[in-house]
Amino acid sequence: MVDYGLRWKKAPGPVAKVLGSIGSVALLRSLGDQELDEPVPKVVWHTDRSMRLRELAFRLVEEGRDDPEAVDDLAKTAGRHGKELRRAAATIRADGLVGEDLAAFRANRFLVAAASGRAVEPMPAEQLAWFTRVQVLAEVAPEAGPLASAFVDLVALEPGLGALEQEVRSAAGSPGFATMDDQERDREVTAICDAGFEAIEAITDVPLVRTHAARRVVRGHLRAIAGLKVPHADQATG
């Protein structure tokens, strides 16, 4: 069972802020409206109505709805404000996780269907299998043993991760590392993790390795072998 997670009810990531100038606000809103149908909008101007529609979409997902009436509920709630359905969907895609989280994917799909007046198409079995794989990786316990096991699985898919592990082990075993305080060690390992993972993401042809879930596992495992605290799953994204 995929955990739909209430975390998706929080305010979206890149949301426009009121800048205090009417001209600036109008410009920002215009820019946001231009990106409503982008796969991953960079700027989204949300409204109270769009946020209510977003919350309704996730509530329908949590209820296990996957029927034409669910789309009708959204369309009726939006009424003549069809653009707000597109805006609500854009705030979900702006989080950048529609391709990794089943709840976000389905909520976005409901809103897009309601905005376009089309029925929601059935999800292919292979797509559902993909979300299940990502969810399993995302639910790996933030402890040394489970993280190490999951990391070995990722190395089997992308051997370059093994070299990143060796780099962290080398840094953690150096004389200078032992003289650092906790904050300095944290910065050192974080810098190695971020630079190494970004380099691997740029060249790997394994989609699972590019996910936020994989990044969390890699970062958690490398922090563990360096003797650093492993953040809880909700704190390790990004």
C-alpha positions as CSV (number, residue, x, y, z in Angstrom):
1,M,0.0,0.0,0.0
2,V,1.4,3.3,-1.1
3,D,1.4,5.9,1.7
4,Y,-0.2,9.0,0.3
5,G,1.3,11.2,3.1
6,L,-0.3,14.3,4.6
7,R,3.0,16.1,3.8
8,W,1.5,16.9,0.4
9,K,-1.1,19.2,2.0
10,K,1.6,21.7,3.1
11,A,2.1,24.8,1.0
12,P,3.9,24.1,-2.3
13,G,7.6,24.8,-2.7
14,P,8.3,27.6,-5.2
15,V,5.2,29.8,-4.5
16,A,5.2,33.5,-5.4
17,K,5.4,36.0,-2.4
18,V,3.8,39.4,-2.3
19,L,6.5,41.9,-3.0
20,G,4.8,45.0,-1.7
21,S,4.6,46.7,-5.1
22,I,1.5,46.5,-7.2
23,G,3.5,46.6,-10.4
24,S,5.8,43.8,-9.2
25,V,2.9,41.7,-8.0
26,A,1.2,42.0,-11.4
27,L,4.4,41.1,-13.2
28,L,5.0,38.1,-11.0
29,R,1.5,36.9,-11.4
30,S,1.7,37.2,-15.1
31,L,5.0,35.2,-15.2
32,G,3.4,32.6,-13.0
33,D,0.4,32.3,-15.3
34,Q,2.7,31.6,-18.2
35,E,4.0,28.5,-16.5
36,L,0.7,26.9,-15.4
37,D,1.0,24.1,-17.9
38,E,4.7,23.5,-17.6
39,P,5.9,20.0,-16.4
40,V,7.7,21.6,-13.5
41,P,6.8,25.3,-13.1
42,K,9.5,27.5,-11.7
43,V,7.0,30.2,-10.4
44,V,3.4,29.6,-9.4
45,W,1.1,32.3,-8.1
46,H,-1.4,30.5,-5.9
47,T,-4.8,31.8,-4.7
48,D,-7.1,30.7,-1.8
49,R,-9.3,29.0,-4.4
50,S,-6.4,27.1,-6.0
51,M,-5.2,25.9,-2.6
52,R,-8.7,24.6,-1.7
53,L,-8.8,22.8,-5.0
54,R,-5.4,21.3,-4.4
55,E,-6.4,20.1,-0.9
56,L,-9.6,18.6,-2.4
57,A,-7.7,16.7,-5.0
58,F,-5.4,15.1,-2.3
59,R,-8.5,14.3,-0.2
60,L,-10.0,12.5,-3.1
61,V,-6.8,10.6,-3.5
62,E,-6.7,9.7,0.1
63,E,-10.2,8.4,-0.1
64,G,-9.1,6.0,-2.9
65,R,-11.3,7.7,-5.5
66,D,-10.5,7.0,-9.1
67,D,-13.8,7.5,-10.8
68,P,-15.3,10.1,-13.2
69,E,-17.3,11.6,-10.2
70,A,-14.0,12.6,-8.5
71,V,-13.1,14.8,-11.5
72,D,-16.7,16.1,-11.6
73,D,-16.4,17.1,-7.9
74,L,-13.3,19.2,-8.7
75,A,-14.9,20.8,-11.8
76,K,-18.1,21.7,-9.8
77,T,-16.1,23.1,-7.0
78,A,-14.1,25.3,-9.4
79,G,-17.2,26.4,-11.2
80,R,-16.5,29.1,-13.7
81,H,-12.9,29.4,-12.3
82,G,-11.4,26.7,-14.5
83,K,-8.1,28.4,-14.6
84,E,-7.8,27.7,-10.8
85,L,-7.7,24.0,-11.5
86,R,-4.7,24.5,-13.7
87,R,-3.1,26.7,-11.1
88,A,-3.7,24.1,-8.4
89,A,-2.2,21.4,-10.5
90,A,0.8,23.6,-11.2
91,T,1.5,24.0,-7.5
92,I,1.7,20.3,-7.2
93,R,4.1,19.9,-10.2
94,A,6.2,22.7,-8.9
95,D,7.2,20.5,-6.0
96,G,9.1,18.4,-8.6
97,L,7.8,15.0,-7.2
98,V,4.9,14.2,-9.4
99,G,7.1,11.6,-11.1
100,E,8.0,10.0,-7.8
101,D,5.0,10.2,-5.5
102,L,1.8,8.4,-6.4
103,A,-0.4,10.8,-4.4
104,A,1.0,13.8,-6.1
105,F,0.8,12.1,-9.5
106,R,-2.9,11.2,-9.0
107,A,-3.9,14.6,-7.6
108,N,-2.3,16.4,-10.5
109,R,-4.0,14.0,-12.9
110,F,-7.4,14.7,-11.4
111,L,-6.9,18.5,-11.6
112,V,-5.6,18.4,-15.2
113,A,-8.6,16.2,-16.2
114,A,-11.1,18.5,-14.5
115,A,-9.5,21.6,-16.2
116,S,-9.5,20.0,-19.6
117,G,-13.0,18.4,-19.4
118,R,-11.5,15.0,-20.2
119,A,-11.8,11.7,-18.3
120,V,-8.9,10.4,-16.2
121,E,-7.1,7.7,-18.2
122,P,-6.3,4.4,-16.4
123,M,-2.8,4.1,-15.0
124,P,-0.7,1.5,-16.8
125,A,0.6,-1.4,-14.7
126,E,4.2,-0.5,-15.3
127,Q,3.7,3.1,-14.1
128,L,2.1,1.8,-10.9
129,A,5.1,-0.6,-10.5
130,W,7.5,2.4,-10.8
131,F,5.8,4.3,-8.0
132,T,5.9,1.3,-5.8
133,R,9.6,0.9,-6.4
134,V,10.2,4.5,-5.5
135,Q,8.0,4.3,-2.4
136,V,9.9,1.2,-1.1
137,L,13.1,3.1,-1.4
138,A,11.6,6.2,0.2
139,E,10.5,4.1,3.2
140,V,13.9,2.7,4.0
141,A,14.4,3.2,7.7
142,P,16.9,6.0,8.6
143,E,19.3,3.6,10.3
144,A,22.8,2.4,9.3
145,G,21.8,-1.2,8.5
146,P,18.7,-0.6,6.3
147,L,20.5,2.3,4.5
148,A,23.6,0.2,3.8
149,S,21.4,-2.6,2.3
150,A,19.5,-0.1,0.1
151,F,22.8,1.6,-0.9
152,V,24.2,-1.8,-2.1
153,D,21.1,-2.2,-4.3
154,L,21.6,1.2,-5.8
155,V,25.3,0.5,-6.4
156,A,24.3,-2.5,-8.4
157,L,22.3,-0.2,-10.6
158,E,24.9,2.6,-10.7
159,P,28.4,1.5,-9.9
160,G,29.6,5.2,-9.7
161,L,28.0,5.4,-6.3
162,G,30.6,3.0,-5.0
163,A,33.3,5.5,-5.8
164,L,31.4,8.2,-3.9
165,E,31.3,5.9,-0.9
166,Q,35.1,5.4,-1.1
167,E,35.6,9.1,-1.3
168,V,33.6,9.6,1.9
169,R,35.4,6.7,3.7
170,S,38.8,8.3,2.7
171,A,37.8,11.7,4.0
172,A,36.4,10.3,7.2
173,G,39.6,8.3,7.8
174,S,41.9,11.2,7.3
175,P,43.8,12.8,10.2
176,G,42.2,16.2,9.5
177,F,38.7,14.8,9.8
178,A,39.4,13.7,13.3
179,T,40.3,17.2,14.4
180,M,37.1,18.8,13.0
181,D,34.1,19.6,15.1
182,D,30.7,18.2,14.3
183,Q,29.6,21.1,12.1
184,E,32.8,21.0,10.1
185,R,32.5,17.2,9.6
186,D,28.9,17.7,8.5
187,R,29.8,20.4,6.0
188,E,32.7,18.2,4.6
189,V,30.5,15.1,4.1
190,T,27.6,17.1,2.8
191,A,29.8,18.8,0.2
192,I,31.2,15.5,-1.0
193,C,27.7,13.9,-1.1
194,D,26.1,16.8,-3.0
195,A,28.9,17.2,-5.6
196,G,29.3,13.5,-6.1
197,F,25.5,12.8,-6.4
198,E,25.0,15.7,-8.8
199,A,27.8,14.4,-11.1
200,I,26.3,10.9,-11.0
201,E,22.8,12.2,-11.8
202,A,24.2,14.0,-14.8
203,I,25.5,10.8,-16.4
204,T,23.4,7.9,-15.1
205,D,20.8,6.3,-17.3
206,V,19.0,4.7,-14.3
207,P,15.8,6.7,-13.5
208,L,15.6,5.3,-9.9
209,V,19.0,6.7,-9.1
210,R,17.9,10.2,-10.0
211,T,15.0,10.2,-7.5
212,H,14.8,12.1,-4.2
213,A,14.4,8.8,-2.5
214,A,17.7,7.6,-3.8
215,R,19.4,10.8,-2.8
216,R,18.1,10.4,0.7
217,V,19.4,6.8,0.9
218,V,22.8,7.8,-0.5
219,R,23.2,10.8,1.8
220,G,22.0,8.8,4.8
221,H,24.4,5.9,4.2
222,L,27.4,8.2,3.6
223,R,26.6,10.2,6.7
224,A,26.4,7.0,8.7
225,I,29.7,5.6,7.6
226,A,31.3,9.0,8.5
227,G,29.9,8.8,12.0
228,L,27.3,11.6,11.5
229,K,23.7,11.7,12.6
230,V,21.3,10.4,9.9
231,P,18.3,12.7,9.6
232,H,14.8,11.4,9.7
233,A,13.2,10.7,6.3
234,D,11.1,13.9,6.5
235,Q,14.3,16.0,7.1
236,A,16.5,14.3,4.5
237,T,14.8,15.4,1.2
238,G,16.3,17.7,-1.2
